[in-house]
Amino acid sequence: MISSVLPTYNRAPLSFVKGEGSWLTEADGRRFLDLGAGIAVNALGHAHPALVAALTAQAQALWHVSNLYRIPQQQALADALVAHTFADSVFFTNSGTESAELAIKMVRKYWHDRGEDRQTILTFEGAFHGRSTAAIAAAGSEKMTKGFGPLMPGFKLLPWGDHDALDAALDDTVAAVMIEPLQGEGGIRPLPDVCLQGLRAACDRTGALLVLDEVQCGMGRTGRLFAHEWAGIEPDIMMVAKGIGGGFPLGAVLAREHAAAPMVAGTHGSTYGGNPLACAVGMAVMEIVAEPAFLAEVGRKAGLMRQKLEGLIAAHPQTFEEVRGLGLMLGLKCRRPNLDVTAAARDAGLLVVPAADNVIRLLPALNIPDDDLAEAVTRLDRAAAALEAV
């Protein structure tokens, strides 16, 4: 008999009832150190006082009002995002998947309004842009697309890191290139700055729009507000979600004026997107994460964590192979099955997230204390020792 909850997840046998900072408490009282942060969602940990205060104050005033009316909280957050980024305009969604949907629509509308038949969007192996029909077509992996055909046309999948394939595909018939500056689900694979710079130049040369998916790597996770800033380039369109709400459902599409202009009244909408409650929390996140001193601390913590992880690899070469990533979006490539490592870490009271290429993702809260970082590596050491003892 089927479960009352559609059984689409392989869930760990854990039920959490309370969270505080980087720690989660299970129903039986056990405490777990959380290095998954809801898959890069809880950017400021669990129950951060500023977020609780913003949520409480707004909940006592107004939760939801239709986008038929002006929403001051939405305007304030849009203004803040425009002030801190390349963007001229912002549309608020509820998730990364919704952001991907709008980004794709925005690309198609841009070329339609110019009267040019440019429909192909170049995407890359290992990508994850969500689980809607458009998003799975964009990613193109058999794991996500099997059984859901026919797929939406208009996407061409390229190998990750294959410059020759990109050069051959990117011409003046291509509508856009959509890419994650740092792949998450694909195995914590960063795109080198020089490659992102070259991609921007190629898009400028051919007229293609550059669409960046920063759903997982954005909002301070790499030590800059957005990952593309390390390369010194700007996209035309960017998808944001996860960390922007600090745990509250919120996403956004940021765009430069030329890309956003075709999206006039009636071309897109959302019932819940940008409601007062979500935007009040998002503004509280933004006020903390966008501060230069906060981002500098992310960089410092990242350096400390990477140093400790390199030591862990040296101590357990049978279990771990290399550390990858940028900022506090790190991955450990495993020599043993990553699901075994994930389970062993869980037995040691540590939560990590598996990814492709036999990687475990380490995505702590951006404000995780140094002591908790050290404890996390200690627990990974304990997990590796337990696996090696079998």
RODO-2510 file (C-alpha; in nm, 4 decimals, decimal comma):
residues 390
     n   res          X          Y          Z
     1     m     0,0000     0,0000     0,0000
     2     i     0,1388     0,3386    -0,0978
     3     s     0,2414     0,5883     0,1695
     4     s     0,0211     0,8912     0,2369
     5     v     0,3327     1,0937     0,1489
     6     l     0,4278     1,0239    -0,2124
     7     p     0,7396     0,8033    -0,1798
     8     t     0,9741     0,9991    -0,4078
     9     y     1,2548     1,0370    -0,1509
    10     n     1,5022     0,7895    -0,0067
    11     r     1,4799     0,9264     0,3454
    12     a     1,7248     0,8651     0,6270
    13     p     1,5612     0,7228     0,9422
    14     l     1,5711     1,0555     1,1247
    15     s     1,3007     1,2966     1,2399
    16     f     1,4268     1,6333     1,3605
    17     v     1,2219     1,8366     1,6039
    18     k     1,4464     2,1345     1,6824
    19     g     1,7327     2,3275     1,5308
    20     e     1,9726     2,5811     1,6757
    21     g     2,2715     2,7226     1,4898
    22     s     2,4502     2,4337     1,3194
    23     w     2,2829     2,1651     1,5313
    24     l     1,9670     1,9585     1,4860
    25     t     1,7922     1,7592     1,7564
    26     e     1,6269     1,4272     1,6691
    27     a     1,2967     1,3205     1,8231
    28     d     1,4820     1,0782     2,0516
    29     g     1,7089     1,3550     2,1829
    30     r     2,0239     1,2853     1,9799
    31     r     2,2031     1,5934     1,8466
    32     f     2,3516     1,6087     1,4979
    33     l     2,5998     1,8569     1,3581
    34     d     2,4455     1,9779     1,0325
    35     l     2,6880     2,0172     0,7416
    36     g     2,4082     2,0008     0,4866
    37     a     2,2117     2,3110     0,5924
    38     g     1,9025     2,1890     0,4102
    39     i     2,1222     2,1537     0,0971
    40     a     2,2700     2,5054     0,1187
    41     v     1,9380     2,6586     0,2275
    42     n     1,9918     2,7443     0,5947
    43     a     2,2600     3,0017     0,5169
    44     l     2,2534     3,1395     0,8721
    45     g     2,1878     2,8113     1,0482
    46     h     1,8724     2,7098     1,2279
    47     a     1,6518     2,9602     1,4132
    48     h     1,8816     3,2593     1,3632
    49     p     1,7496     3,5354     1,5952
    50     a     1,7359     3,8039     1,3246
    51     l     1,5366     3,5783     1,0935
    52     v     1,3026     3,4692     1,3723
    53     a     1,2434     3,8340     1,4624
    54     a     1,1739     3,9356     1,1016
    55     l     0,9404     3,6408     1,0501
    56     t     0,7540     3,7029     1,3754
    57     a     0,7097     4,0759     1,3191
    58     q     0,5823     4,0311     0,9640
    59     a     0,3599     3,7357     1,0553
    60     q     0,1870     3,9520     1,3119
    61     a     0,1197     4,2190     1,0495
    62     l     0,0516     4,0582     0,7106
    63     w     0,1381     3,7180     0,5611
    64     h     0,0128     3,7316     0,2064
    65     v    -0,1332     3,9749    -0,0392
    66     s    -0,1762     3,9259    -0,4110
    67     n     0,0705     4,0627    -0,6629
    68     l    -0,2267     4,2576    -0,7938
    69     y    -0,1106     4,5150    -0,5392
    70     r     0,2166     4,6796    -0,4483
    71     i     0,4157     4,4956    -0,1827
    72     p     0,6605     4,7202     0,0048
    73     q     0,8658     4,4292     0,1425
    74     q     0,9099     4,2956    -0,2119
    75     q     1,0184     4,6358    -0,3396
    76     a     1,2706     4,6739    -0,0573
    77     l     1,4315     4,3361    -0,1254
    78     a     1,4397     4,3976    -0,5014
    79     d     1,6050     4,7346    -0,4433
    80     a     1,8675     4,5721    -0,2200
    81     l     1,9452     4,3007    -0,4764
    82     v     1,9745     4,5555    -0,7565
    83     a     2,2022     4,7728    -0,5425
    84     h     2,4377     4,4830    -0,4654
    85     t     2,4456     4,3095    -0,8054
    86     f     2,4589     4,3511    -1,1831
    87     a     2,0800     4,3384    -1,2059
    88     d     1,8369     4,6080    -1,3096
    89     s     1,5209     4,4122    -1,2283
    90     v     1,4107     4,1203    -1,0087
    91     f     1,1192     3,8760    -1,0160
    92     f     1,0495     3,6756    -0,7005
    93     t     0,9646     3,3066    -0,7041
    94     n     0,9276     3,0346    -0,4417
    95     s     1,2115     2,8038    -0,5472
    96     g     1,5086     2,7424    -0,7723
    97     t     1,2971     2,5377    -1,0098
    98     e     1,0555     2,8267    -1,0564
    99     s     1,3517     3,0570    -1,1137
   100     a     1,4800     2,8241    -1,3869
   101     e     1,1392     2,8243    -1,5547
   102     l     1,1314     3,2035    -1,5706
   103     a     1,4926     3,2283    -1,6882
   104     i     1,4136     2,9979    -1,9805
   105     k     1,0963     3,1920    -2,0637
   106     m     1,2899     3,5173    -2,0440
   107     v     1,5472     3,3911    -2,2959
   108     r     1,2780     3,2793    -2,5403
   109     k     1,0776     3,6012    -2,5078
   110     y     1,3911     3,8091    -2,5602
   111     w     1,4600     3,6534    -2,9006
   112     h     1,0922     3,6402    -2,9990
   113     d     1,0555     4,0126    -2,9452
   114     r     1,3672     4,0772    -3,1538
   115     g     1,2128     3,8784    -3,4375
   116     e     1,5014     3,6305    -3,4472
   117     d     1,4593     3,2534    -3,4591
   118     r     1,7139     3,1683    -3,1895
   119     q     1,5829     2,8951    -2,9620
   120     t     1,8759     2,6728    -2,8613
   121     i     2,0031     2,6996    -2,5044
   122     l     2,3395     2,5345    -2,4403
   123     t     2,3629     2,3466    -2,1099
   124     f     2,6197     2,1157    -1,9522
   125     e     2,6580     1,7572    -1,8360
   126     g     2,6246     1,7248    -1,4598
   127     a     2,3971     2,0271    -1,4305
   128     f     2,0967     2,0447    -1,2028
   129     h     1,8422     2,3200    -1,2646
   130     g     1,5392     2,1697    -1,0899
   131     r     1,2792     1,9019    -1,1574
   132     s     1,0189     2,0716    -1,3745
   133     t     0,9796     1,9564    -1,7342
   134     a     1,1890     2,2455    -1,8640
   135     a     1,4562     2,2027    -1,5972
   136     i     1,5035     1,8293    -1,6539
   137     a     1,5206     1,8868    -2,0278
   138     a     1,7900     2,1471    -1,9667
   139     a     1,9972     1,9122    -1,7494
   140     g     1,9374     1,6181    -1,9810
   141     s     2,0460     1,3429    -1,7424
   142     e     1,8826     1,0048    -1,7952
   143     k     1,8256     0,9693    -1,4214
   144     m     1,5879     1,2672    -1,4199
   145     t     1,4365     1,2438    -1,7677
   146     k     1,3584     0,8708    -1,7931
   147     g     0,9850     0,8156    -1,8163
   148     f     0,8957     1,1832    -1,8495
   149     g     0,9138     1,2280    -2,2267
   150     p     0,8649     1,3814    -2,4659
   151     l     1,1117     1,6362    -2,3346
   152     m     1,0843     2,0078    -2,4003
   153     p     1,2955     2,0841    -2,7098
   154     g     1,5475     2,3630    -2,7454
   155     f     1,8374     2,2451    -2,5282
   156     k     2,1763     2,1153    -2,6372
   157     l     2,3790     1,9342    -2,3732
   158     l     2,7570     1,9747    -2,3819
   159     p     3,0304     1,7926    -2,1872
   160     w     3,1506     1,9775    -1,8784
   161     g     3,4891     2,1383    -1,9371
   162     d     3,5086     2,0573    -2,3095
   163     h     3,6154     2,3878    -2,4656
   164     d     3,6236     2,2495    -2,8191
   165     a     3,2638     2,1297    -2,7936
   166     l     3,1556     2,4696    -2,6616
   167     d     3,3386     2,6570    -2,9371
   168     a     3,1769     2,4351    -3,2005
   169     a     2,8268     2,4783    -3,0583
   170     l     2,8244     2,8475    -2,9644
   171     d     2,7492     3,0488    -3,2759
   172     d     2,5120     3,3278    -3,3712
   173     t     2,2146     3,0887    -3,3837
   174     v     2,2329     3,0081    -3,0100
   175     a     1,9863     3,1869    -2,7824
   176     a     2,1696     3,1456    -2,4508
   177     v     2,4187     2,9523    -2,2457
   178     m     2,2949     2,8345    -1,9045
   179     i     2,5533     2,7177    -1,6527
   180     e     2,6303     2,6852    -1,2810
   181     p     2,9560     2,8633    -1,1903
   182     l     3,0013     2,5874    -0,9332
   183     q     2,8102     2,2632    -0,9861
   184     g     2,6526     2,1204    -0,6715
   185     e     2,4615     1,8062    -0,7624
   186     g     2,7220     1,7353    -1,0307
   187     g     2,9911     1,6782    -0,7693
   188     i     3,1135     2,0210    -0,6470
   189     r     3,2821     2,1111    -0,9749
   190     p     3,3886     2,4761    -1,0054
   191     l     3,4159     2,6465    -1,3414
   192     p     3,7596     2,8158    -1,3500
   193     d     3,7488     3,1966    -1,3610
   194     v     3,9242     3,2037    -1,6971
   195     c     3,6569     2,9740    -1,8441
   196     l     3,3739     3,1901    -1,7146
   197     q     3,5481     3,4980    -1,8537
   198     g     3,5896     3,3238    -2,1894
   199     l     3,2249     3,2207    -2,1853
   200     r     3,1153     3,5795    -2,1235
   201     a     3,3329     3,6955    -2,4130
   202     a     3,1937     3,4255    -2,6431
   203     c     2,8362     3,5222    -2,5560
   204     d     2,9185     3,8877    -2,6267
   205     r     3,0702     3,7890    -2,9596
   206     t     2,7709     3,5812    -3,0742
   207     g     2,4941     3,7765    -2,9030
   208     a     2,3841     3,4818    -2,6876
   209     l     2,2533     3,5577    -2,3399
   210     l     2,4539     3,4275    -2,0450
   211     v     2,2303     3,2692    -1,7799
   212     l     2,3915     3,1730    -1,4497
   213     d     2,2331     2,9291    -1,2071
   214     e     2,3491     3,0427    -0,8627
   215     v     2,0706     2,8695    -0,6740
   216     q     2,3183     2,6632    -0,4697
   217     c     2,6423     2,8600    -0,4992
   218     g     2,5000     3,2097    -0,4479
   219     m     2,4119     3,4247    -0,1462
   220     g     2,7591     3,4326     0,0068
   221     r     2,8387     3,0637    -0,0072
   222     t     3,1668     3,1069    -0,1963
   223     g     3,2857     3,4099     0,0020
   224     r     3,1424     3,6605    -0,2458
   225     l     2,7753     3,7498    -0,2581
   226     f     2,7578     3,5574    -0,5866
   227     a     3,0115     3,3135    -0,7269
   228     h     3,0518     3,4821    -1,0662
   229     e     3,2009     3,7858    -0,8932
   230     w     3,5278     3,5943    -0,8505
   231     a     3,5696     3,5983    -1,2302
   232     g     3,4859     3,9680    -1,2604
   233     i     3,2042     3,9121    -1,5098
   234     e     2,8308     3,9782    -1,5171
   235     p     2,5546     3,7544    -1,6537
   236     d     2,2465     3,8724    -1,8370
   237     i     2,0129     3,6600    -1,6234
   238     m     2,0718     3,4835    -1,2921
   239     m     1,8674     3,2298    -1,0978
   240     v     1,8720     3,2527    -0,7172
   241     a     1,7004     3,0572    -0,4376
   242     k     1,8024     2,8365    -0,1407
   243     g     2,0110     3,0657     0,0810
   244     i     1,8211     3,3829    -0,0080
   245     g     1,5393     3,2842     0,2277
   246     g     1,7565     3,1316     0,4990
   247     g     1,5126     2,8395     0,5185
   248     f     1,1949     3,0195     0,4153
   249     p     1,0763     2,9343     0,0604
   250     l     1,2033     3,2133    -0,1620
   251     g     1,3698     3,2419    -0,5018
   252     a     1,4401     3,5133    -0,7543
   253     v     1,5435     3,5830    -1,1107
   254     l     1,7780     3,8776    -1,1515
   255     a     1,8235     4,0321    -1,4949
   256     r     1,9833     4,3175    -1,6805
   257     e     1,7429     4,5579    -1,8442
   258     h     1,7767     4,4302    -2,2014
   259     a     1,6930     4,0734    -2,0923
   260     a     1,4133     4,1765    -1,8564
   261     a     1,2410     4,4337    -2,0798
   262     p     1,0323     4,1866    -2,2885
   263     m     0,8676     4,0486    -1,9734
   264     v     0,5815     4,2949    -1,9626
   265     a     0,2520     4,2712    -1,7729
   266     g     0,0847     3,9350    -1,8270
   267     t     0,3914     3,7454    -1,9489
   268     h     0,4608     3,5815    -1,6113
   269     g     0,3206     3,5666    -1,2615
   270     s     0,3172     3,3909    -0,9260
   271     t     0,0547     3,3518    -0,6573
   272     y     0,2957     3,3356    -0,3654
   273     g     0,6156     3,4730    -0,5169
   274     g     0,7399     3,7832    -0,3371
   275     n     0,4764     3,7825    -0,0639
   276     p     0,5368     4,0027     0,2427
   277     l     0,6373     3,7155     0,4724
   278     a     0,8986     3,5679     0,2396
   279     c     1,0467     3,9042     0,1467
   280     a     1,0703     4,0192     0,5078
   281     v     1,2806     3,7121     0,5866
   282     g     1,4802     3,7525     0,2641
   283     m     1,5599     4,1125     0,3566
   284     a     1,6872     4,0018     0,6967
   285     v     1,9145     3,7480     0,5250
   286     m     2,0358     4,0072     0,2761
   287     e     2,1194     4,2605     0,5461
   288     i     2,3542     4,0100     0,7090
   289     v     2,5016     3,8169     0,4168
   290     a     2,5767     4,1166     0,1923
   291     e     2,8028     4,2796     0,4515
   292     p     3,1722     4,2736     0,3431
   293     a     3,2833     4,1731     0,6924
   294     f     3,0473     3,8748     0,6891
   295     l     3,1713     3,7615     0,3476
   296     a     3,5317     3,7978     0,4629
   297     e     3,4519     3,5672     0,7551
   298     v     3,3079     3,3100     0,5136
   299     g     3,6398     3,3169     0,3304
   300     r     3,8371     3,2776     0,6511
   301     k     3,6246     2,9870     0,7704
   302     a     3,6534     2,8265     0,4270
   303     g     4,0319     2,8400     0,4445
   304     l     4,0292     2,6863     0,7907
   305     m     3,7940     2,4089     0,6856
   306     r     3,9857     2,3261     0,3691
   307     q     4,3092     2,3008     0,5688
   308     k     4,1477     2,0574     0,8105
   309     l     3,9985     1,8536     0,5252
   310     e     4,3378     1,8220     0,3561
   311     g     4,4671     1,6772     0,6819
   312     l     4,1722     1,4391     0,6912
   313     i     4,2518     1,3142     0,3407
   314     a     4,6146     1,2581     0,4378
   315     a     4,5004     1,0565     0,7402
   316     h     4,2460     0,8489     0,5456
   317     p     4,3698     0,7973     0,1862
   318     q     4,1667     0,4747     0,1675
   319     t     3,8444     0,6684     0,2162
   320     f     3,9002     1,0168     0,0732
   321     e     4,0691     1,1279    -0,2484
   322     e     4,0479     1,5070    -0,2799
   323     v     3,8743     1,8212    -0,1595
   324     r     3,6917     2,0397    -0,4101
   325     g     3,4951     2,3585    -0,4186
   326     l     3,5066     2,7205    -0,3161
   327     g     3,4206     2,9004     0,0039
   328     l     3,1848     2,6958     0,2189
   329     m     3,0600     2,4926    -0,0766
   330     l     3,3053     2,2070    -0,0478
   331     g     3,3113     1,8452    -0,1533
   332     l     3,5128     1,5396    -0,0609
   333     k     3,5621     1,2938    -0,3445
   334     c     3,5510     0,9493    -0,1888
   335     r     3,7312     0,6262    -0,2705
   336     r     3,4593     0,4283    -0,0922
   337     p     3,0937     0,4608    -0,2013
   338     n     2,9778     0,8053    -0,0959
   339     l     2,6492     0,6670     0,0375
   340     d     2,8502     0,4477     0,2767
   341     v     3,0465     0,7530     0,3888
   342     t     2,7240     0,9516     0,4307
   343     a     2,5778     0,6746     0,6488
   344     a     2,8968     0,6438     0,8556
   345     a     2,8987     1,0197     0,9097
   346     r     2,5380     1,0017     1,0233
   347     d     2,6327     0,7278     1,2708
   348     a     2,8973     0,9690     1,4002
   349     g     2,6351     1,2415     1,4482
   350     l     2,7229     1,4403     1,1362
   351     l     2,4948     1,5253     0,8428
   352     v     2,6457     1,5532     0,4933
   353     v     2,4906     1,5418     0,1468
   354     p     2,5881     1,3003    -0,1350
   355     a     2,6436     1,4213    -0,4905
   356     a     2,7499     1,2825    -0,8269
   357     d     3,1037     1,1637    -0,9019
   358     n     3,1162     0,9838    -0,5655
   359     v     3,1364     1,3112    -0,3720
   360     i     2,9941     1,4133    -0,0367
   361     r     2,8948     1,7774    -0,0083
   362     l     2,9870     1,9895     0,2914
   363     l     2,7534     2,2905     0,3001
   364     p     2,7613     2,4331     0,6519
   365     a     2,5841     2,7444     0,7687
   366     l     2,7895     3,0436     0,6593
   367     n     2,8176     3,1614     1,0199
   368     i     2,9223     2,8236     1,1617
   369     p     3,1547     2,8684     1,4627
   370     d     3,5164     2,7552     1,4280
   371     d     3,4650     2,4999     1,7043
   372     d     3,1816     2,3395     1,5106
   373     l     3,3969     2,3228     1,1973
   374     a     3,6656     2,1445     1,3948
   375     e     3,4085     1,9093     1,5464
   376     a     3,2715     1,8305     1,2005
   377     v     3,6124     1,7182     1,0769
   378     t     3,6626     1,5165     1,3954
   379     r     3,3360     1,3355     1,3251
   380     l     3,4357     1,2747     0,9627
   381     d     3,7595     1,1262     1,0942
   382     r     3,5570     0,8996     1,3230
   383     a     3,3317     0,7958     1,0327
   384     a     3,6297     0,7115     0,8113
   385     a     3,7946     0,5105     1,0902
   386     a     3,4752     0,3118     1,1390
   387     l     3,4574     0,2278     0,7676
   388     e     3,8227     0,1276     0,7564
   389     a     3,7812    -0,1010     1,0583
   390     v     3,5260    -0,3201     0,8804
***
